[in-house]
């Protein structure tokens, strides 16, 4: 069985999400959540500086899944095994 290779759009979404996550170092926490369609938690992250930095750090590990889910919502592609 071969692995499903993620499309270039998914890779671009993940890369952009990580760039927006990095904006948290400049007091703009939560932009990656807003970009991936998580409006309520994105606003919460903005107001609390990423849940006082803890949520911002944890999101570092959740970004790939968040980006793929949002991509599937927008384009209906299959999930990747990458």
KEKEVO-39230 format. One record per residue: x, y, z of N, C-alpha, C, O, CB in turn; residue in one letter; residue number from 1. Coordinates in Angstrom, 2 decimals, padded with zeros to 5 digits. Atoms other than C-alpha are relative to their C-alpha. Glycine has a CB too. Layout:
% KEKEVO-39230
{n.xx:X | n.yy:Y | n.zz:Z | ca.xx:X | ca.yy:Y | ca.zz:Z | c.xx:X | c.yy:Y | c.zz:Z | o.xx:X | o.yy:Y | o.zz:Z | cb.xx:X | cb.yy:Y | cb.zz:Z | res:A | n:NUM}
...
***
This chain:
% KEKEVO-39230
{n.xx:000.84 | n.yy:-001.17 | n.zz:000.00 | ca.xx:000.00 | ca.yy:000.00 | ca.zz:000.00 | c.xx:000.89 | c.yy:001.24 | c.zz:000.00 | o.xx:001.82 | o.yy:001.35 | o.zz:000.80 | cb.xx:-000.96 | cb.yy:-000.01 | cb.zz:001.22 | res:X | n:1}
{n.xx:-000.82 | n.yy:-001.21 | n.zz:000.08 | ca.xx:001.44 | ca.yy:003.37 | ca.zz:-000.96 | c.xx:-000.63 | c.yy:001.13 | c.zz:000.80 | o.xx:-001.85 | o.yy:001.19 | o.zz:000.96 | cb.xx:000.20 | cb.yy:000.43 | cb.zz:-001.48 | res:X | n:2}
{n.xx:000.47 | n.yy:-001.15 | n.zz:-000.77 | ca.xx:001.17 | ca.yy:006.52 | ca.zz:001.09 | c.xx:-000.59 | c.yy:001.04 | c.zz:-000.94 | o.xx:-000.15 | o.yy:001.19 | o.zz:-002.08 | cb.xx:001.14 | cb.yy:000.62 | cb.zz:000.85 | res:X | n:3}
{n.xx:000.60 | n.yy:-001.08 | n.zz:000.77 | ca.xx:-001.00 | ca.yy:009.35 | ca.zz:-000.12 | c.xx:000.84 | c.yy:001.25 | c.zz:000.22 | o.xx:001.04 | o.yy:001.67 | o.zz:001.36 | cb.xx:-001.49 | cb.yy:000.25 | cb.zz:000.40 | res:X | n:4}
{n.xx:-000.85 | n.yy:-001.19 | n.zz:-000.09 | ca.xx:001.18 | ca.yy:012.35 | ca.zz:-000.87 | c.xx:-000.91 | c.yy:001.23 | c.zz:000.05 | o.xx:-001.79 | o.yy:001.38 | o.zz:-000.79 | cb.xx:001.00 | cb.yy:000.09 | cb.zz:-001.21 | res:X | n:5}
{n.xx:000.84 | n.yy:-001.18 | n.zz:-000.10 | ca.xx:-000.37 | ca.yy:015.65 | ca.zz:000.26 | c.xx:000.21 | c.yy:000.93 | c.zz:-001.20 | o.xx:001.31 | o.yy:001.04 | o.zz:-001.74 | cb.xx:000.27 | cb.yy:000.76 | cb.zz:001.30 | res:X | n:6}
{n.xx:-000.08 | n.yy:-000.90 | n.zz:001.13 | ca.xx:-001.15 | ca.yy:018.13 | ca.zz:-002.46 | c.xx:000.83 | c.yy:001.23 | c.zz:000.37 | o.xx:001.09 | o.yy:001.49 | o.zz:001.54 | cb.xx:-001.40 | cb.yy:000.41 | cb.zz:-000.47 | res:X | n:7}
{n.xx:-000.79 | n.yy:-001.22 | n.zz:-000.22 | ca.xx:000.86 | ca.yy:021.30 | ca.zz:-002.87 | c.xx:-000.80 | c.yy:001.03 | c.zz:000.80 | o.xx:-000.23 | o.yy:001.79 | o.zz:001.57 | cb.xx:000.45 | cb.yy:000.60 | cb.zz:-001.35 | res:X | n:8}
{n.xx:000.83 | n.yy:-000.96 | n.zz:-000.73 | ca.xx:-002.09 | ca.yy:023.30 | ca.zz:-001.54 | c.xx:000.02 | c.yy:-000.29 | c.zz:001.50 | o.xx:000.04 | o.yy:000.64 | o.zz:002.31 | cb.xx:-001.44 | cb.yy:-000.03 | cb.zz:-000.51 | res:X | n:9}
{n.xx:-000.06 | n.yy:000.35 | n.zz:-001.42 | ca.xx:-002.00 | ca.yy:021.38 | ca.zz:001.76 | c.xx:001.35 | c.yy:000.41 | c.zz:000.57 | o.xx:001.42 | o.yy:000.94 | o.zz:001.68 | cb.xx:-000.24 | cb.yy:-001.52 | cb.zz:000.21 | res:X | n:10}
{n.xx:-001.33 | n.yy:-000.40 | n.zz:-000.46 | ca.xx:001.74 | ca.yy:021.94 | ca.zz:002.05 | c.xx:000.08 | c.yy:001.51 | c.zz:000.17 | o.xx:000.65 | o.yy:002.00 | o.zz:001.15 | cb.xx:001.08 | cb.yy:-000.47 | cb.zz:-001.00 | res:X | n:11}
{n.xx:000.00 | n.yy:-001.46 | n.zz:-000.10 | ca.xx:001.25 | ca.yy:025.66 | ca.zz:001.37 | c.xx:-000.80 | c.yy:000.46 | c.zz:001.22 | o.xx:-000.39 | o.yy:001.40 | o.zz:001.91 | cb.xx:-000.58 | cb.yy:000.63 | cb.zz:-001.28 | res:X | n:12}
{n.xx:000.82 | n.yy:-000.37 | n.zz:-001.15 | ca.xx:-001.50 | ca.yy:025.85 | ca.zz:004.01 | c.xx:000.76 | c.yy:-000.26 | c.zz:001.30 | o.xx:000.70 | o.yy:000.55 | o.zz:002.22 | cb.xx:-001.33 | cb.yy:-000.78 | cb.zz:-000.01 | res:X | n:13}
{n.xx:-000.78 | n.yy:000.31 | n.zz:-001.21 | ca.xx:000.74 | ca.yy:024.16 | ca.zz:006.60 | c.xx:001.13 | c.yy:001.00 | c.zz:000.18 | o.xx:001.37 | o.yy:001.48 | o.zz:001.28 | cb.xx:000.57 | cb.yy:-001.44 | cb.zz:-000.08 | res:X | n:14}
{n.xx:-001.10 | n.yy:-000.97 | n.zz:-000.07 | ca.xx:003.66 | ca.yy:026.45 | ca.zz:005.76 | c.xx:-000.51 | c.yy:001.36 | c.zz:000.46 | o.xx:000.09 | o.yy:002.00 | o.zz:001.33 | cb.xx:000.71 | cb.yy:000.12 | cb.zz:-001.37 | res:X | n:15}
{n.xx:000.58 | n.yy:-001.29 | n.zz:-000.39 | ca.xx:001.46 | ca.yy:029.55 | ca.zz:006.03 | c.xx:-000.45 | c.yy:-000.03 | c.zz:001.45 | o.xx:-000.29 | o.yy:000.96 | o.zz:002.17 | cb.xx:-001.18 | cb.yy:000.35 | cb.zz:-000.92 | res:X | n:16}
{n.xx:000.44 | n.yy:000.12 | n.zz:-001.40 | ca.xx:000.02 | ca.yy:028.28 | ca.zz:009.31 | c.xx:001.18 | c.yy:000.12 | c.zz:000.96 | o.xx:001.08 | o.yy:000.77 | o.zz:002.00 | cb.xx:-000.72 | cb.yy:-001.33 | cb.zz:000.22 | res:X | n:17}
{n.xx:-001.19 | n.yy:-000.10 | n.zz:-000.86 | ca.xx:003.50 | ca.yy:027.87 | ca.zz:010.77 | c.xx:000.55 | c.yy:001.44 | c.zz:000.01 | o.xx:001.02 | o.yy:001.91 | o.zz:001.05 | cb.xx:001.10 | cb.yy:-000.98 | cb.zz:-000.48 | res:X | n:18}
{n.xx:-000.44 | n.yy:-001.41 | n.zz:000.03 | ca.xx:004.44 | ca.yy:031.39 | ca.zz:009.63 | c.xx:-000.88 | c.yy:000.86 | c.zz:000.90 | o.xx:-000.38 | o.yy:001.71 | o.zz:001.64 | cb.xx:-000.03 | cb.yy:000.55 | cb.zz:-001.44 | res:X | n:19}
{n.xx:000.91 | n.yy:-000.76 | n.zz:-000.85 | ca.xx:001.34 | ca.yy:032.77 | ca.zz:011.32 | c.xx:000.17 | c.yy:-000.38 | c.zz:001.47 | o.xx:000.01 | o.yy:000.46 | o.zz:002.36 | cb.xx:-001.46 | cb.yy:-000.22 | cb.zz:-000.43 | res:X | n:20}
{n.xx:-000.29 | n.yy:000.41 | n.zz:-001.38 | ca.xx:002.13 | ca.yy:030.72 | ca.zz:014.43 | c.xx:001.21 | c.yy:000.77 | c.zz:000.52 | o.xx:001.23 | o.yy:001.22 | o.zz:001.66 | cb.xx:000.25 | cb.yy:-001.54 | cb.zz:000.09 | res:X | n:21}
{n.xx:-001.22 | n.yy:-000.72 | n.zz:-000.37 | ca.xx:005.56 | ca.yy:032.36 | ca.zz:014.47 | c.xx:-000.30 | c.yy:001.46 | c.zz:000.35 | o.xx:000.44 | o.yy:002.08 | o.zz:001.11 | cb.xx:001.02 | cb.yy:-000.06 | cb.zz:-001.13 | res:X | n:22}
{n.xx:000.39 | n.yy:-001.38 | n.zz:-000.31 | ca.xx:003.79 | ca.yy:035.76 | ca.zz:014.57 | c.xx:-000.32 | c.yy:000.16 | c.zz:001.48 | o.xx:-000.37 | o.yy:001.28 | o.zz:001.99 | cb.xx:-001.20 | cb.yy:000.42 | cb.zz:-000.84 | res:X | n:23}
{n.xx:000.24 | n.yy:-000.06 | n.zz:-001.44 | ca.xx:003.01 | ca.yy:034.87 | ca.zz:018.19 | c.xx:001.17 | c.yy:000.57 | c.zz:000.77 | o.xx:001.00 | o.yy:001.11 | o.zz:001.87 | cb.xx:-000.31 | cb.yy:-001.37 | cb.zz:000.52 | res:X | n:24}
{n.xx:-001.17 | n.yy:-000.59 | n.zz:-000.65 | ca.xx:006.54 | ca.yy:035.92 | ca.zz:019.05 | c.xx:-000.03 | c.yy:001.53 | c.zz:-000.07 | o.xx:000.73 | o.yy:002.21 | o.zz:000.62 | cb.xx:001.28 | cb.yy:-000.52 | cb.zz:-000.64 | res:X | n:25}
{n.xx:000.16 | n.yy:-001.46 | n.zz:000.14 | ca.xx:005.46 | ca.yy:039.44 | ca.zz:018.00 | c.xx:-001.36 | c.yy:000.44 | c.zz:000.53 | o.xx:-001.93 | o.yy:001.42 | o.zz:000.05 | cb.xx:000.17 | cb.yy:000.43 | cb.zz:-001.48 | res:X | n:26}
{n.xx:001.24 | n.yy:-000.30 | n.zz:-000.72 | ca.xx:002.34 | ca.yy:039.45 | ca.zz:020.24 | c.xx:-001.25 | c.yy:-000.15 | c.zz:-000.88 | o.xx:-002.28 | o.yy:000.44 | o.zz:-000.58 | cb.xx:000.06 | cb.yy:001.41 | cb.zz:000.54 | res:X | n:27}
{n.xx:001.16 | n.yy:000.24 | n.zz:000.86 | ca.xx:000.01 | ca.yy:038.29 | ca.zz:017.43 | c.xx:-000.40 | c.yy:-001.48 | c.zz:000.05 | o.xx:-000.53 | o.yy:-002.13 | o.zz:-000.98 | cb.xx:000.31 | cb.yy:000.42 | cb.zz:-001.47 | res:X | n:28}
{n.xx:000.38 | n.yy:001.40 | n.zz:-000.19 | ca.xx:-000.97 | ca.yy:034.91 | ca.zz:018.86 | c.xx:-001.40 | c.yy:-000.24 | c.zz:-000.55 | o.xx:-002.28 | o.yy:000.62 | o.zz:-000.43 | cb.xx:000.08 | cb.yy:-000.39 | cb.zz:001.49 | res:X | n:29}
{n.xx:001.32 | n.yy:000.39 | n.zz:000.45 | ca.xx:-003.90 | ca.yy:033.12 | ca.zz:017.27 | c.xx:-000.27 | c.yy:000.19 | c.zz:-001.48 | o.xx:-001.30 | o.yy:-000.25 | o.zz:-001.98 | cb.xx:-001.00 | cb.yy:000.74 | cb.zz:000.75 | res:X | n:30}
{n.xx:000.24 | n.yy:-000.22 | n.zz:001.42 | ca.xx:-003.51 | ca.yy:034.19 | ca.zz:013.66 | c.xx:-000.07 | c.yy:-001.31 | c.zz:-000.77 | o.xx:-000.84 | o.yy:-001.43 | o.zz:-001.73 | cb.xx:001.10 | cb.yy:000.88 | cb.zz:-000.59 | res:X | n:31}
{n.xx:000.04 | n.yy:001.30 | n.zz:000.67 | ca.xx:-002.84 | ca.yy:030.59 | ca.zz:012.63 | c.xx:-001.36 | c.yy:-000.67 | c.zz:000.21 | o.xx:-001.82 | o.yy:-001.39 | o.zz:-000.68 | cb.xx:001.13 | cb.yy:-000.91 | cb.zz:000.52 | res:X | n:32}
{n.xx:001.33 | n.yy:000.56 | n.zz:-000.26 | ca.xx:-006.16 | ca.yy:029.56 | ca.zz:014.24 | c.xx:-001.05 | c.yy:000.70 | c.zz:-000.85 | o.xx:-001.94 | o.yy:000.05 | o.zz:-001.40 | cb.xx:-000.35 | cb.yy:000.10 | cb.zz:001.49 | res:X | n:33}
{n.xx:000.95 | n.yy:-000.73 | n.zz:000.86 | ca.xx:-008.07 | ca.yy:032.29 | ca.zz:012.43 | c.xx:000.14 | c.yy:-000.43 | c.zz:-001.45 | o.xx:-000.86 | o.yy:-000.60 | o.zz:-002.15 | cb.xx:000.23 | cb.yy:001.52 | cb.zz:000.12 | res:X | n:34}
{n.xx:-000.27 | n.yy:000.43 | n.zz:001.37 | ca.xx:-006.45 | ca.yy:031.24 | ca.zz:009.15 | c.xx:-000.59 | c.yy:-001.38 | c.zz:-000.28 | o.xx:-001.02 | o.yy:-001.66 | o.zz:-001.40 | cb.xx:001.50 | cb.yy:000.00 | cb.zz:-000.28 | res:X | n:35}
{n.xx:000.51 | n.yy:001.36 | n.zz:000.17 | ca.xx:-007.56 | ca.yy:027.64 | ca.zz:009.70 | c.xx:-001.46 | c.yy:-000.15 | c.zz:000.40 | o.xx:-001.93 | o.yy:-001.27 | o.zz:000.61 | cb.xx:000.84 | cb.yy:-000.96 | cb.zz:000.79 | res:X | n:36}
{n.xx:001.44 | n.yy:000.05 | n.zz:-000.20 | ca.xx:-011.17 | ca.yy:028.55 | ca.zz:010.42 | c.xx:-000.47 | c.yy:-000.17 | c.zz:001.43 | o.xx:-001.64 | o.yy:-000.44 | o.zz:001.65 | cb.xx:-000.56 | cb.yy:-001.08 | cb.zz:-000.79 | res:X | n:37}
{n.xx:000.37 | n.yy:000.13 | n.zz:-001.42 | ca.xx:-011.14 | ca.yy:028.39 | ca.zz:014.22 | c.xx:-000.13 | c.yy:001.41 | c.zz:000.58 | o.xx:000.75 | o.yy:001.88 | o.zz:001.31 | cb.xx:001.06 | cb.yy:-000.86 | cb.zz:000.79 | res:X | n:38}
{n.xx:000.19 | n.yy:-001.41 | n.zz:-000.32 | ca.xx:-012.58 | ca.yy:031.85 | ca.zz:014.79 | c.xx:-000.07 | c.yy:000.27 | c.zz:001.50 | o.xx:000.63 | o.yy:001.15 | o.zz:002.00 | cb.xx:-001.26 | cb.yy:000.50 | cb.zz:-000.66 | res:X | n:39}
{n.xx:000.18 | n.yy:-000.26 | n.zz:-001.43 | ca.xx:-013.65 | ca.yy:031.63 | ca.zz:018.44 | c.xx:001.30 | c.yy:-000.18 | c.zz:000.77 | o.xx:001.69 | o.yy:000.68 | o.zz:001.56 | cb.xx:-001.08 | cb.yy:-000.92 | cb.zz:000.58 | res:X | n:40}
{n.xx:-001.25 | n.yy:000.22 | n.zz:-000.73 | ca.xx:-010.41 | ca.yy:030.11 | ca.zz:019.69 | c.xx:001.09 | c.yy:000.94 | c.zz:-000.50 | o.xx:001.99 | o.yy:001.30 | o.zz:000.26 | cb.xx:000.45 | cb.yy:-001.46 | cb.zz:-000.13 | res:X | n:41}
{n.xx:-000.97 | n.yy:-000.97 | n.zz:000.51 | ca.xx:-008.41 | ca.yy:032.42 | ca.zz:017.42 | c.xx:-000.10 | c.yy:001.34 | c.zz:000.70 | o.xx:000.91 | o.yy:001.96 | o.zz:001.04 | cb.xx:-000.20 | cb.yy:000.20 | cb.zz:-001.49 | res:X | n:42}
{n.xx:000.21 | n.yy:-001.27 | n.zz:-000.72 | ca.xx:-009.95 | ca.yy:035.47 | ca.zz:019.07 | c.xx:000.42 | c.yy:-000.15 | c.zz:001.46 | o.xx:001.01 | o.yy:000.76 | o.zz:002.04 | cb.xx:-001.48 | cb.yy:000.45 | cb.zz:-000.09 | res:X | n:43}
{n.xx:-000.44 | n.yy:000.26 | n.zz:-001.38 | ca.xx:-009.39 | ca.yy:033.89 | ca.zz:022.50 | c.xx:001.52 | c.yy:000.03 | c.zz:000.09 | o.xx:002.07 | o.yy:000.60 | o.zz:001.04 | cb.xx:-000.54 | cb.yy:-001.36 | cb.zz:000.49 | res:X | n:44}
{n.xx:-001.47 | n.yy:000.01 | n.zz:000.00 | ca.xx:-005.72 | ca.yy:033.31 | ca.zz:021.62 | c.xx:000.52 | c.yy:001.43 | c.zz:-000.13 | o.xx:001.49 | o.yy:001.80 | o.zz:000.54 | cb.xx:000.54 | cb.yy:-000.88 | cb.zz:-001.17 | res:X | n:45}
{n.xx:-000.44 | n.yy:-001.39 | n.zz:000.15 | ca.xx:-005.40 | ca.yy:036.95 | ca.zz:020.49 | c.xx:-000.14 | c.yy:000.78 | c.zz:001.31 | o.xx:000.74 | o.yy:001.57 | o.zz:001.66 | cb.xx:-000.80 | cb.yy:000.70 | cb.zz:-001.11 | res:X | n:46}
{n.xx:000.25 | n.yy:-000.76 | n.zz:-001.23 | ca.xx:-006.89 | ca.yy:038.26 | ca.zz:023.74 | c.xx:000.83 | c.yy:-000.47 | c.zz:001.19 | o.xx:001.09 | o.yy:000.31 | o.zz:002.10 | cb.xx:-001.46 | cb.yy:-000.08 | cb.zz:000.36 | res:X | n:47}
{n.xx:-000.72 | n.yy:000.55 | n.zz:-001.15 | ca.xx:-004.93 | ca.yy:035.98 | ca.zz:026.08 | c.xx:001.45 | c.yy:-000.35 | c.zz:-000.33 | o.xx:002.12 | o.yy:-001.05 | o.zz:000.43 | cb.xx:-000.72 | cb.yy:-001.23 | cb.zz:000.52 | res:X | n:48}
{n.xx:-001.36 | n.yy:000.30 | n.zz:000.46 | ca.xx:-001.64 | ca.yy:035.83 | ca.zz:024.16 | c.xx:000.25 | c.yy:-001.50 | c.zz:-000.08 | o.xx:001.22 | o.yy:-002.03 | o.zz:000.46 | cb.xx:001.04 | cb.yy:000.65 | cb.zz:000.94 | res:X | n:49}
{n.xx:-000.16 | n.yy:001.45 | n.zz:000.20 | ca.xx:-002.13 | ca.yy:032.21 | ca.zz:023.18 | c.xx:-000.19 | c.yy:-000.79 | c.zz:001.26 | o.xx:000.58 | o.yy:-001.71 | o.zz:001.56 | cb.xx:001.36 | cb.yy:-000.29 | cb.zz:-000.57 | res:X | n:50}
{n.xx:000.24 | n.yy:000.62 | n.zz:-001.31 | ca.xx:-003.60 | ca.yy:031.15 | ca.zz:026.52 | c.xx:001.26 | c.yy:000.05 | c.zz:000.85 | o.xx:001.71 | o.yy:-000.94 | o.zz:001.41 | cb.xx:-000.47 | cb.yy:-001.46 | cb.zz:-000.16 | res:X | n:51}
{n.xx:-001.19 | n.yy:-000.29 | n.zz:-000.80 | ca.xx:-000.60 | ca.yy:032.70 | ca.zz:028.23 | c.xx:001.22 | c.yy:-000.78 | c.zz:-000.46 | o.xx:002.10 | o.yy:-001.13 | o.zz:000.34 | cb.xx:-000.28 | cb.yy:-000.30 | cb.zz:001.46 | res:X | n:52}
{n.xx:-001.15 | n.yy:000.66 | n.zz:000.60 | ca.xx:001.81 | ca.yy:030.99 | ca.zz:025.87 | c.xx:-000.10 | c.yy:-001.51 | c.zz:-000.03 | o.xx:000.55 | o.yy:-002.16 | o.zz:-000.85 | cb.xx:001.22 | cb.yy:000.39 | cb.zz:000.73 | res:X | n:53}
{n.xx:000.10 | n.yy:001.46 | n.zz:-000.05 | ca.xx:000.81 | ca.yy:027.44 | ca.zz:026.77 | c.xx:-000.73 | c.yy:-000.52 | c.zz:-001.22 | o.xx:-000.27 | o.yy:-001.46 | o.zz:-001.87 | cb.xx:-000.73 | cb.yy:-000.46 | cb.zz:001.28 | res:X | n:54}
{n.xx:000.77 | n.yy:000.43 | n.zz:001.17 | ca.xx:-001.82 | ca.yy:027.09 | ca.zz:024.06 | c.xx:000.76 | c.yy:000.24 | c.zz:-001.29 | o.xx:000.68 | o.yy:-000.56 | o.zz:-002.22 | cb.xx:-001.34 | cb.yy:000.73 | cb.zz:-000.05 | res:X | n:55}
{n.xx:-000.80 | n.yy:-000.31 | n.zz:001.19 | ca.xx:000.46 | ca.yy:028.71 | ca.zz:021.54 | c.xx:001.06 | c.yy:-001.09 | c.zz:-000.21 | o.xx:001.27 | o.yy:-001.52 | o.zz:-001.35 | cb.xx:000.67 | cb.yy:001.39 | cb.zz:000.13 | res:X | n:56}
{n.xx:-001.01 | n.yy:001.05 | n.zz:000.11 | ca.xx:003.17 | ca.yy:026.13 | ca.zz:022.27 | c.xx:-000.63 | c.yy:-001.33 | c.zz:-000.42 | o.xx:-000.10 | o.yy:-002.01 | o.zz:-001.29 | cb.xx:000.74 | cb.yy:-000.16 | cb.zz:001.33 | res:X | n:57}
{n.xx:000.66 | n.yy:001.26 | n.zz:000.31 | ca.xx:000.76 | ca.yy:023.18 | ca.zz:022.15 | c.xx:-000.46 | c.yy:-000.02 | c.zz:-001.46 | o.xx:-000.41 | o.yy:-001.06 | o.zz:-002.11 | cb.xx:-001.20 | cb.yy:-000.23 | cb.zz:000.93 | res:X | n:58}
{n.xx:000.46 | n.yy:-000.08 | n.zz:001.39 | ca.xx:-000.60 | ca.yy:024.38 | ca.zz:018.80 | c.xx:001.11 | c.yy:-000.32 | c.zz:-001.00 | o.xx:000.83 | o.yy:-000.71 | o.zz:-002.13 | cb.xx:-000.55 | cb.yy:001.38 | cb.zz:-000.29 | res:X | n:59}
{n.xx:-001.11 | n.yy:000.34 | n.zz:000.88 | ca.xx:002.84 | ca.yy:023.87 | ca.zz:017.32 | c.xx:-000.13 | c.yy:-001.44 | c.zz:-000.50 | o.xx:000.24 | o.yy:-001.74 | o.zz:-001.63 | cb.xx:001.34 | cb.yy:000.18 | cb.zz:000.73 | res:X | n:60}
{n.xx:000.16 | n.yy:001.41 | n.zz:000.36 | ca.xx:002.02 | ca.yy:020.15 | ca.zz:017.30 | c.xx:-001.34 | c.yy:-000.29 | c.zz:-000.68 | o.xx:-001.48 | o.yy:-001.32 | o.zz:-001.34 | cb.xx:000.14 | cb.yy:-000.87 | cb.zz:001.24 | res:X | n:61}
{n.xx:001.32 | n.yy:000.20 | n.zz:000.58 | ca.xx:-001.62 | ca.yy:020.55 | ca.zz:016.20 | c.xx:-000.18 | c.yy:000.65 | c.zz:-001.37 | o.xx:-001.17 | o.yy:000.39 | o.zz:-002.04 | cb.xx:-001.04 | cb.yy:000.54 | cb.zz:000.93 | res:X | n:62}
{n.xx:000.14 | n.yy:-000.73 | n.zz:001.25 | ca.xx:-001.02 | ca.yy:022.75 | ca.zz:013.16 | c.xx:-000.17 | c.yy:-000.91 | c.zz:-001.21 | o.xx:-001.04 | o.yy:-000.63 | o.zz:-002.04 | cb.xx:001.18 | cb.yy:000.90 | cb.zz:-000.21 | res:X | n:63}
{n.xx:000.20 | n.yy:000.83 | n.zz:001.20 | ca.xx:-000.62 | ca.yy:019.95 | ca.zz:010.58 | c.xx:-001.43 | c.yy:-000.55 | c.zz:-000.12 | o.xx:-002.01 | o.yy:-000.54 | o.zz:-001.21 | cb.xx:000.97 | cb.yy:-001.16 | cb.zz:000.01 | res:X | n:64}
{n.xx:001.36 | n.yy:000.53 | n.zz:000.03 | ca.xx:-003.96 | ca.yy:018.40 | ca.zz:011.53 | c.xx:-001.02 | c.yy:001.11 | c.zz:-000.25 | o.xx:-001.96 | o.yy:000.94 | o.zz:-001.02 | cb.xx:-000.32 | cb.yy:-000.73 | cb.zz:001.31 | res:X | n:65}
{n.xx:000.91 | n.yy:-001.13 | n.zz:000.20 | ca.xx:-005.69 | ca.yy:021.80 | ca.zz:011.73 | c.xx:-000.02 | c.yy:000.43 | c.zz:-001.46 | o.xx:-001.08 | o.yy:000.69 | o.zz:-002.02 | cb.xx:000.42 | cb.yy:001.18 | cb.zz:000.89 | res:X | n:66}
{n.xx:-000.11 | n.yy:-000.45 | n.zz:001.38 | ca.xx:-004.42 | ca.yy:022.75 | ca.zz:008.29 | c.xx:-000.65 | c.yy:-001.00 | c.zz:-000.96 | o.xx:-001.32 | o.yy:-000.61 | o.zz:-001.91 | cb.xx:001.46 | cb.yy:000.22 | cb.zz:-000.38 | res:X | n:67}
{n.xx:000.61 | n.yy:001.01 | n.zz:000.89 | ca.xx:-005.48 | ca.yy:019.46 | ca.zz:006.69 | c.xx:-001.51 | c.yy:-000.01 | c.zz:000.13 | o.xx:-002.21 | o.yy:-000.13 | o.zz:-000.87 | cb.xx:000.55 | cb.yy:-001.39 | cb.zz:000.31 | res:X | n:68}
{n.xx:001.46 | n.yy:-000.03 | n.zz:-000.18 | ca.xx:-008.96 | ca.yy:019.61 | ca.zz:008.22 | c.xx:-000.61 | c.yy:001.20 | c.zz:-000.71 | o.xx:-001.65 | o.yy:001.07 | o.zz:-001.35 | cb.xx:-000.35 | cb.yy:000.04 | cb.zz:001.49 | res:X | n:69}
{n.xx:000.52 | n.yy:-001.21 | n.zz:000.65 | ca.xx:-009.46 | ca.yy:023.17 | ca.zz:006.97 | c.xx:000.06 | c.yy:-000.15 | c.zz:-001.52 | o.xx:-000.85 | o.yy:000.28 | o.zz:-002.22 | cb.xx:000.80 | cb.yy:001.24 | cb.zz:000.44 | res:X | n:70}
{n.xx:-000.12 | n.yy:000.22 | n.zz:001.44 | ca.xx:-008.22 | ca.yy:022.19 | ca.zz:003.52 | c.xx:-001.13 | c.yy:-000.92 | c.zz:-000.49 | o.xx:-001.72 | o.yy:-000.67 | o.zz:-001.54 | cb.xx:001.37 | cb.yy:-000.62 | cb.zz:-000.35 | res:X | n:71}
{n.xx:001.09 | n.yy:000.91 | n.zz:000.39 | ca.xx:-010.73 | ca.yy:019.32 | ca.zz:003.40 | c.xx:-001.34 | c.yy:000.72 | c.zz:000.04 | o.xx:-002.20 | o.yy:000.46 | o.zz:-000.80 | cb.xx:-000.04 | cb.yy:-001.22 | cb.zz:000.92 | res:X | n:72}
{n.xx:001.24 | n.yy:-000.77 | n.zz:-000.06 | ca.xx:-013.51 | ca.yy:021.72 | ca.zz:004.47 | c.xx:-000.16 | c.yy:000.87 | c.zz:-001.23 | o.xx:-001.25 | o.yy:000.98 | o.zz:-001.79 | cb.xx:-000.03 | cb.yy:000.87 | cb.zz:001.27 | res:X | n:73}
{n.xx:000.08 | n.yy:-000.93 | n.zz:001.12 | ca.xx:-012.65 | ca.yy:024.13 | ca.zz:001.70 | c.xx:-000.04 | c.yy:-000.69 | c.zz:-001.36 | o.xx:-000.77 | o.yy:-000.26 | o.zz:-002.25 | cb.xx:001.16 | cb.yy:000.93 | cb.zz:000.04 | res:X | n:74}
{n.xx:-000.16 | n.yy:000.61 | n.zz:001.32 | ca.xx:-011.74 | ca.yy:021.76 | ca.zz:-001.14 | c.xx:-000.51 | c.yy:-001.43 | c.zz:-000.10 | o.xx:-000.64 | o.yy:-001.95 | o.zz:-001.21 | cb.xx:001.44 | cb.yy:000.03 | cb.zz:-000.38 | res:X | n:75}
{n.xx:000.54 | n.yy:001.34 | n.zz:000.04 | ca.xx:-013.09 | ca.yy:018.34 | ca.zz:-000.16 | c.xx:000.99 | c.yy:-001.08 | c.zz:-000.39 | o.xx:000.58 | o.yy:-002.17 | o.zz:-000.81 | cb.xx:-001.12 | cb.yy:-000.04 | cb.zz:-000.92 | res:X | n:76}
{n.xx:-001.01 | n.yy:001.01 | n.zz:000.34 | ca.xx:-009.80 | ca.yy:016.51 | ca.zz:-000.77 | c.xx:000.06 | c.yy:-001.07 | c.zz:001.08 | o.xx:-000.41 | o.yy:-000.88 | o.zz:002.21 | cb.xx:001.39 | cb.yy:000.66 | cb.zz:-000.17 | res:X | n:77}
{n.xx:-000.20 | n.yy:001.09 | n.zz:-000.95 | ca.xx:-008.96 | ca.yy:013.22 | ca.zz:000.90 | c.xx:001.11 | c.yy:000.36 | c.zz:000.98 | o.xx:002.02 | o.yy:001.12 | o.zz:000.64 | cb.xx:000.33 | cb.yy:-001.33 | cb.zz:-000.73 | res:X | n:78}
{n.xx:-001.11 | n.yy:-000.24 | n.zz:-000.93 | ca.xx:-006.80 | ca.yy:013.28 | ca.zz:004.05 | c.xx:001.24 | c.yy:-000.72 | c.zz:-000.47 | o.xx:001.16 | o.yy:-001.73 | o.zz:-001.17 | cb.xx:-000.37 | cb.yy:-000.47 | cb.zz:001.42 | res:X | n:79}
{n.xx:-001.26 | n.yy:000.62 | n.zz:000.40 | ca.xx:-003.16 | ca.yy:012.46 | ca.zz:003.57 | c.xx:000.53 | c.yy:-000.86 | c.zz:001.14 | o.xx:000.17 | o.yy:-000.68 | o.zz:002.30 | cb.xx:001.03 | cb.yy:001.07 | cb.zz:-000.40 | res:X | n:80}
{n.xx:-000.68 | n.yy:000.83 | n.zz:-000.99 | ca.xx:-001.09 | ca.yy:009.84 | ca.zz:005.36 | c.xx:001.42 | c.yy:000.49 | c.zz:000.20 | o.xx:002.25 | o.yy:-000.25 | o.zz:000.73 | cb.xx:000.01 | cb.yy:-001.47 | cb.zz:-000.43 | res:X | n:81}
{n.xx:-001.33 | n.yy:-000.56 | n.zz:-000.04 | ca.xx:001.95 | ca.yy:012.09 | ca.zz:005.21 | c.xx:000.27 | c.yy:000.61 | c.zz:001.35 | o.xx:001.35 | o.yy:001.14 | o.zz:001.58 | cb.xx:000.19 | cb.yy:001.03 | cb.zz:-001.08 | res:X | n:82}
***
